[in-house]
Amino acid sequence: MDKASAIKLSLVIPLFNEAENLADLYREITASCQGLGAPFEMIFIDDGSTDDSFRRLKELQAADPRMKIIRLRKNFGQTAALSAGFDYARGDIIITLDADLQNDPKDFPLLVQKIEEGYDIVSGWRLKRKDKFVSRRLPSMAANWIISKTTKIKLHDYGCTLKAFRKEIVKNIKLYGEMHRFIPAIASTMGVKVAEVKVHHRPRIHGKSKYNIFKSIRVALDLLTVKFLLSYSTRPLQIFGLLGLFTGAVGGILALILSYQRLILRMGIANRPLLLLAILLIVIGFQFVTMGLLGEIMVRIYHETAEKHIYVVREVVDSEPARES
């Protein structure tokens, strides 16, 4: 059995400017994985860091061949970084976590145990989350409720990066935008079993959060895409047909009212610009929505048929021979 096939566990850790956390994170990960008693690898994805992160990663990797560094050419975002990690991961079980030390590697056994019980995806639930309530926890609670209702996959904490996956699940999922948090929902079309376990969450000590309100807006837009792909990707006529019937019915009712006013009440309708403007806005809104959804499908087709990645690797630091592309 070669070394690649012997690996049971792959740790995928995306990071951006987390130099001060890396040494402690490495120690905690190795201690937890050694306690599991299974061969493992650590894949750190440097997502265009501008601090000392890459140098510190190289120092750690030089002393531990189980560690691999994927350095991206710029900051592509967490979804792209995770996608790169999934592509290079060789373990049967893949665990993702943040590099800010807020996720606790001591929770790895809980995730692995659930996978071994027969689940395909195990998601962490930060029950006692150590973040600010108004700016982080409250929006997250609202988002989790909306996502659960929209996707029909009920999870308390979609935003928790600490998750475990069977290799065959993530290897067959294409990620774009901010869709890494929607993996359980996207994978539901494959008939997966999803579990959720309570995990520890710790306050950030070093560095600063990369979260901002603009990410929430992008997540909301990606949720629309996920809902469309889950419900209507193979039957788009149902959504476009309903919109068409609705707009057609509104237009028909307005036409009947105008006809009644013109033919029965003898009222002039040629000077009704406000009504024309309302109809125009409805049509334009309909066109924008349909163009956006069709554009999402076209982007997916483009990436999947062209096998174009959403990230660009600058270099890979690994003790194994270079992988052929």
Contacts in CASP RR format, 6 or more apart in sequence:
PFRMAT RR
TARGET T0000
AUTHOR 0000-0000-0000
METHOD contacts of the structure
MODEL  1
MDKASAIKLSLVIPLFNEAENLADLYREITASCQGLGAPFEMIFIDDGST
DDSFRRLKELQAADPRMKIIRLRKNFGQTAALSAGFDYARGDIIITLDAD
LQNDPKDFPLLVQKIEEGYDIVSGWRLKRKDKFVSRRLPSMAANWIISKT
TKIKLHDYGCTLKAFRKEIVKNIKLYGEMHRFIPAIASTMGVKVAEVKVH
HRPRIHGKSKYNIFKSIRVALDLLTVKFLLSYSTRPLQIFGLLGLFTGAV
GGILALILSYQRLILRMGIANRPLLLLAILLIVIGFQFVTMGLLGEIMVR
IYHETAEKHIYVVREVVDSEPARES
3 320 0 8 1.000
4 90 0 8 1.000
4 320 0 8 1.000
5 90 0 8 1.000
6 39 0 8 1.000
7 39 0 8 1.000
7 40 0 8 1.000
7 41 0 8 1.000
7 90 0 8 1.000
7 91 0 8 1.000
7 92 0 8 1.000
8 38 0 8 1.000
8 39 0 8 1.000
8 40 0 8 1.000
8 91 0 8 1.000
8 92 0 8 1.000
8 93 0 8 1.000
9 33 0 8 1.000
9 36 0 8 1.000
9 38 0 8 1.000
9 39 0 8 1.000
9 40 0 8 1.000
9 41 0 8 1.000
9 91 0 8 1.000
9 92 0 8 1.000
9 93 0 8 1.000
9 94 0 8 1.000
9 95 0 8 1.000
9 108 0 8 1.000
9 112 0 8 1.000
10 40 0 8 1.000
10 41 0 8 1.000
10 43 0 8 1.000
10 89 0 8 1.000
10 90 0 8 1.000
10 91 0 8 1.000
10 93 0 8 1.000
10 94 0 8 1.000
10 95 0 8 1.000
10 167 0 8 1.000
11 29 0 8 1.000
11 33 0 8 1.000
11 40 0 8 1.000
11 41 0 8 1.000
11 42 0 8 1.000
11 43 0 8 1.000
11 95 0 8 1.000
11 96 0 8 1.000
11 97 0 8 1.000
12 43 0 8 1.000
12 45 0 8 1.000
12 82 0 8 1.000
12 85 0 8 1.000
12 86 0 8 1.000
12 89 0 8 1.000
12 94 0 8 1.000
12 95 0 8 1.000
12 96 0 8 1.000
12 97 0 8 1.000
13 25 0 8 1.000
13 29 0 8 1.000
13 42 0 8 1.000
13 43 0 8 1.000
13 44 0 8 1.000
13 45 0 8 1.000
13 96 0 8 1.000
13 97 0 8 1.000
13 98 0 8 1.000
13 99 0 8 1.000
14 45 0 8 1.000
14 47 0 8 1.000
14 77 0 8 1.000
14 78 0 8 1.000
14 81 0 8 1.000
14 82 0 8 1.000
14 85 0 8 1.000
14 96 0 8 1.000
14 98 0 8 1.000
14 99 0 8 1.000
15 22 0 8 1.000
15 44 0 8 1.000
15 45 0 8 1.000
15 46 0 8 1.000
15 47 0 8 1.000
15 49 0 8 1.000
15 53 0 8 1.000
15 81 0 8 1.000
15 98 0 8 1.000
15 99 0 8 1.000
16 46 0 8 1.000
16 47 0 8 1.000
16 48 0 8 1.000
16 49 0 8 1.000
16 53 0 8 1.000
16 75 0 8 1.000
16 77 0 8 1.000
16 81 0 8 1.000
16 210 0 8 1.000
17 49 0 8 1.000
17 50 0 8 1.000
17 51 0 8 1.000
17 53 0 8 1.000
17 207 0 8 1.000
18 25 0 8 1.000
18 49 0 8 1.000
18 53 0 8 1.000
18 99 0 8 1.000
18 100 0 8 1.000
18 206 0 8 1.000
18 207 0 8 1.000
19 49 0 8 1.000
19 51 0 8 1.000
19 52 0 8 1.000
19 53 0 8 1.000
19 55 0 8 1.000
19 56 0 8 1.000
20 206 0 8 1.000
20 207 0 8 1.000
21 99 0 8 1.000
21 100 0 8 1.000
21 101 0 8 1.000
21 205 0 8 1.000
21 206 0 8 1.000
21 207 0 8 1.000
22 44 0 8 1.000
22 53 0 8 1.000
22 56 0 8 1.000
22 57 0 8 1.000
22 60 0 8 1.000
22 99 0 8 1.000
23 56 0 8 1.000
23 60 0 8 1.000
24 101 0 8 1.000
25 99 0 8 1.000
25 101 0 8 1.000
25 105 0 8 1.000
26 42 0 8 1.000
26 60 0 8 1.000
26 64 0 8 1.000
26 67 0 8 1.000
28 101 0 8 1.000
28 104 0 8 1.000
28 105 0 8 1.000
28 106 0 8 1.000
29 42 0 8 1.000
29 105 0 8 1.000
30 42 0 8 1.000
30 64 0 8 1.000
31 105 0 8 1.000
32 105 0 8 1.000
32 106 0 8 1.000
32 108 0 8 1.000
32 109 0 8 1.000
33 40 0 8 1.000
33 105 0 8 1.000
33 108 0 8 1.000
35 109 0 8 1.000
36 108 0 8 1.000
36 109 0 8 1.000
36 112 0 8 1.000
40 66 0 8 1.000
40 91 0 8 1.000
41 66 0 8 1.000
41 67 0 8 1.000
41 68 0 8 1.000
41 89 0 8 1.000
41 90 0 8 1.000
41 91 0 8 1.000
42 64 0 8 1.000
42 66 0 8 1.000
42 67 0 8 1.000
42 68 0 8 1.000
43 68 0 8 1.000
43 70 0 8 1.000
43 85 0 8 1.000
43 88 0 8 1.000
43 89 0 8 1.000
44 57 0 8 1.000
44 67 0 8 1.000
44 68 0 8 1.000
44 69 0 8 1.000
44 70 0 8 1.000
44 99 0 8 1.000
45 70 0 8 1.000
45 72 0 8 1.000
45 81 0 8 1.000
45 82 0 8 1.000
45 84 0 8 1.000
45 85 0 8 1.000
46 53 0 8 1.000
46 54 0 8 1.000
46 57 0 8 1.000
46 69 0 8 1.000
46 70 0 8 1.000
46 71 0 8 1.000
46 72 0 8 1.000
47 72 0 8 1.000
47 75 0 8 1.000
47 76 0 8 1.000
47 77 0 8 1.000
47 78 0 8 1.000
47 80 0 8 1.000
47 81 0 8 1.000
48 71 0 8 1.000
48 72 0 8 1.000
48 73 0 8 1.000
48 74 0 8 1.000
48 75 0 8 1.000
48 76 0 8 1.000
54 69 0 8 1.000
54 71 0 8 1.000
57 67 0 8 1.000
57 69 0 8 1.000
57 317 0 8 1.000
58 69 0 8 1.000
58 317 0 8 1.000
60 67 0 8 1.000
61 67 0 8 1.000
61 68 0 8 1.000
61 69 0 8 1.000
61 317 0 8 1.000
61 318 0 8 1.000
61 319 0 8 1.000
65 319 0 8 1.000
65 320 0 8 1.000
68 88 0 8 1.000
68 316 0 8 1.000
68 317 0 8 1.000
68 318 0 8 1.000
68 319 0 8 1.000
68 320 0 8 1.000
69 316 0 8 1.000
69 317 0 8 1.000
69 318 0 8 1.000
70 84 0 8 1.000
70 85 0 8 1.000
70 88 0 8 1.000
70 313 0 8 1.000
70 316 0 8 1.000
71 313 0 8 1.000
71 314 0 8 1.000
71 315 0 8 1.000
71 316 0 8 1.000
71 317 0 8 1.000
72 80 0 8 1.000
72 81 0 8 1.000
72 84 0 8 1.000
72 311 0 8 1.000
72 312 0 8 1.000
72 313 0 8 1.000
72 314 0 8 1.000
73 312 0 8 1.000
73 313 0 8 1.000
73 314 0 8 1.000
74 312 0 8 1.000
76 310 0 8 1.000
76 311 0 8 1.000
76 312 0 8 1.000
78 161 0 8 1.000
78 178 0 8 1.000
78 180 0 8 1.000
78 210 0 8 1.000
79 175 0 8 1.000
79 176 0 8 1.000
79 177 0 8 1.000
79 178 0 8 1.000
79 179 0 8 1.000
79 180 0 8 1.000
79 310 0 8 1.000
80 175 0 8 1.000
80 310 0 8 1.000
80 311 0 8 1.000
81 311 0 8 1.000
82 96 0 8 1.000
82 175 0 8 1.000
82 180 0 8 1.000
83 175 0 8 1.000
83 180 0 8 1.000
83 309 0 8 1.000
83 310 0 8 1.000
83 311 0 8 1.000
84 309 0 8 1.000
84 311 0 8 1.000
84 313 0 8 1.000
86 94 0 8 1.000
86 170 0 8 1.000
86 171 0 8 1.000
86 173 0 8 1.000
87 309 0 8 1.000
88 316 0 8 1.000
88 323 0 8 1.000
89 167 0 8 1.000
89 170 0 8 1.000
91 167 0 8 1.000
92 166 0 8 1.000
92 167 0 8 1.000
93 112 0 8 1.000
93 115 0 8 1.000
93 164 0 8 1.000
93 165 0 8 1.000
93 166 0 8 1.000
93 167 0 8 1.000
94 164 0 8 1.000
94 165 0 8 1.000
94 166 0 8 1.000
94 167 0 8 1.000
94 170 0 8 1.000
95 108 0 8 1.000
95 111 0 8 1.000
95 112 0 8 1.000
95 162 0 8 1.000
95 163 0 8 1.000
95 164 0 8 1.000
95 165 0 8 1.000
96 161 0 8 1.000
96 162 0 8 1.000
96 163 0 8 1.000
96 164 0 8 1.000
96 165 0 8 1.000
97 103 0 8 1.000
97 105 0 8 1.000
97 161 0 8 1.000
97 162 0 8 1.000
98 161 0 8 1.000
98 162 0 8 1.000
100 204 0 8 1.000
100 206 0 8 1.000
100 207 0 8 1.000
100 209 0 8 1.000
101 202 0 8 1.000
101 204 0 8 1.000
101 205 0 8 1.000
101 206 0 8 1.000
102 130 0 8 1.000
102 201 0 8 1.000
102 202 0 8 1.000
102 203 0 8 1.000
102 204 0 8 1.000
103 160 0 8 1.000
103 161 0 8 1.000
103 162 0 8 1.000
103 199 0 8 1.000
103 200 0 8 1.000
103 201 0 8 1.000
103 202 0 8 1.000
104 162 0 8 1.000
104 199 0 8 1.000
104 200 0 8 1.000
104 201 0 8 1.000
104 202 0 8 1.000
106 200 0 8 1.000
107 124 0 8 1.000
107 162 0 8 1.000
107 197 0 8 1.000
107 199 0 8 1.000
107 200 0 8 1.000
110 122 0 8 1.000
110 197 0 8 1.000
110 199 0 8 1.000
111 122 0 8 1.000
111 124 0 8 1.000
111 162 0 8 1.000
111 163 0 8 1.000
111 164 0 8 1.000
111 197 0 8 1.000
112 164 0 8 1.000
114 122 0 8 1.000
114 164 0 8 1.000
114 195 0 8 1.000
114 197 0 8 1.000
115 122 0 8 1.000
115 164 0 8 1.000
115 166 0 8 1.000
117 195 0 8 1.000
118 193 0 8 1.000
119 193 0 8 1.000
119 194 0 8 1.000
119 195 0 8 1.000
120 165 0 8 1.000
120 166 0 8 1.000
120 169 0 8 1.000
120 187 0 8 1.000
120 192 0 8 1.000
120 193 0 8 1.000
120 194 0 8 1.000
121 163 0 8 1.000
121 164 0 8 1.000
121 165 0 8 1.000
121 166 0 8 1.000
121 169 0 8 1.000
121 183 0 8 1.000
121 184 0 8 1.000
121 187 0 8 1.000
121 192 0 8 1.000
121 193 0 8 1.000
121 194 0 8 1.000
121 195 0 8 1.000
122 163 0 8 1.000
122 164 0 8 1.000
122 165 0 8 1.000
122 194 0 8 1.000
122 195 0 8 1.000
122 196 0 8 1.000
122 197 0 8 1.000
123 155 0 8 1.000
123 157 0 8 1.000
123 158 0 8 1.000
123 160 0 8 1.000
123 163 0 8 1.000
123 184 0 8 1.000
123 194 0 8 1.000
123 195 0 8 1.000
123 196 0 8 1.000
123 197 0 8 1.000
124 157 0 8 1.000
124 160 0 8 1.000
124 162 0 8 1.000
124 163 0 8 1.000
124 196 0 8 1.000
124 197 0 8 1.000
124 198 0 8 1.000
124 199 0 8 1.000
125 155 0 8 1.000
125 156 0 8 1.000
125 157 0 8 1.000
125 160 0 8 1.000
125 196 0 8 1.000
125 197 0 8 1.000
125 198 0 8 1.000
125 199 0 8 1.000
126 157 0 8 1.000
126 160 0 8 1.000
126 199 0 8 1.000
126 201 0 8 1.000
127 156 0 8 1.000
127 198 0 8 1.000
127 199 0 8 1.000
127 201 0 8 1.000
128 200 0 8 1.000
128 201 0 8 1.000
129 136 0 8 1.000
129 137 0 8 1.000
129 140 0 8 1.000
129 201 0 8 1.000
130 201 0 8 1.000
130 202 0 8 1.000
130 203 0 8 1.000
130 204 0 8 1.000
131 137 0 8 1.000
131 201 0 8 1.000
131 203 0 8 1.000
136 209 0 8 1.000
136 211 0 8 1.000
139 216 0 8 1.000
140 157 0 8 1.000
140 159 0 8 1.000
143 158 0 8 1.000
143 159 0 8 1.000
143 216 0 8 1.000
143 219 0 8 1.000
143 220 0 8 1.000
144 155 0 8 1.000
144 156 0 8 1.000
144 157 0 8 1.000
144 158 0 8 1.000
144 159 0 8 1.000
146 223 0 8 1.000
147 155 0 8 1.000
147 158 0 8 1.000
147 181 0 8 1.000
147 182 0 8 1.000
147 185 0 8 1.000
147 223 0 8 1.000
148 154 0 8 1.000
148 155 0 8 1.000
148 158 0 8 1.000
150 223 0 8 1.000
150 226 0 8 1.000
150 227 0 8 1.000
151 182 0 8 1.000
151 185 0 8 1.000
151 188 0 8 1.000
151 223 0 8 1.000
151 226 0 8 1.000
151 227 0 8 1.000
151 230 0 8 1.000
152 185 0 8 1.000
152 188 0 8 1.000
153 184 0 8 1.000
153 185 0 8 1.000
153 188 0 8 1.000
153 194 0 8 1.000
155 184 0 8 1.000
155 194 0 8 1.000
155 196 0 8 1.000
156 196 0 8 1.000
157 196 0 8 1.000
158 181 0 8 1.000
158 182 0 8 1.000
158 184 0 8 1.000
159 181 0 8 1.000
160 199 0 8 1.000
161 180 0 8 1.000
162 199 0 8 1.000
163 183 0 8 1.000
165 183 0 8 1.000
169 187 0 8 1.000
169 190 0 8 1.000
169 192 0 8 1.000
170 183 0 8 1.000
172 190 0 8 1.000
173 183 0 8 1.000
173 186 0 8 1.000
173 187 0 8 1.000
174 300 0 8 1.000
174 303 0 8 1.000
174 304 0 8 1.000
175 183 0 8 1.000
175 310 0 8 1.000
176 299 0 8 1.000
176 300 0 8 1.000
176 303 0 8 1.000
176 310 0 8 1.000
177 218 0 8 1.000
177 222 0 8 1.000
177 310 0 8 1.000
178 215 0 8 1.000
178 218 0 8 1.000
178 219 0 8 1.000
178 222 0 8 1.000
179 186 0 8 1.000
179 222 0 8 1.000
179 225 0 8 1.000
179 226 0 8 1.000
181 219 0 8 1.000
182 222 0 8 1.000
182 223 0 8 1.000
182 226 0 8 1.000
184 192 0 8 1.000
184 194 0 8 1.000
185 226 0 8 1.000
185 230 0 8 1.000
186 226 0 8 1.000
186 229 0 8 1.000
186 230 0 8 1.000
187 194 0 8 1.000
188 194 0 8 1.000
188 230 0 8 1.000
189 230 0 8 1.000
225 293 0 8 1.000
225 296 0 8 1.000
228 239 0 8 1.000
228 293 0 8 1.000
228 296 0 8 1.000
229 296 0 8 1.000
229 300 0 8 1.000
231 239 0 8 1.000
232 238 0 8 1.000
232 239 0 8 1.000
233 297 0 8 1.000
236 293 0 8 1.000
239 293 0 8 1.000
240 290 0 8 1.000
243 286 0 8 1.000
243 289 0 8 1.000
243 290 0 8 1.000
244 286 0 8 1.000
247 282 0 8 1.000
247 283 0 8 1.000
247 286 0 8 1.000
250 282 0 8 1.000
251 279 0 8 1.000
254 275 0 8 1.000
254 279 0 8 1.000
258 269 0 8 1.000
258 272 0 8 1.000
258 275 0 8 1.000
261 267 0 8 1.000
261 268 0 8 1.000
261 269 0 8 1.000
262 268 0 8 1.000
262 269 0 8 1.000
302 308 0 8 1.000
303 310 0 8 1.000
316 322 0 8 1.000
316 323 0 8 1.000
END
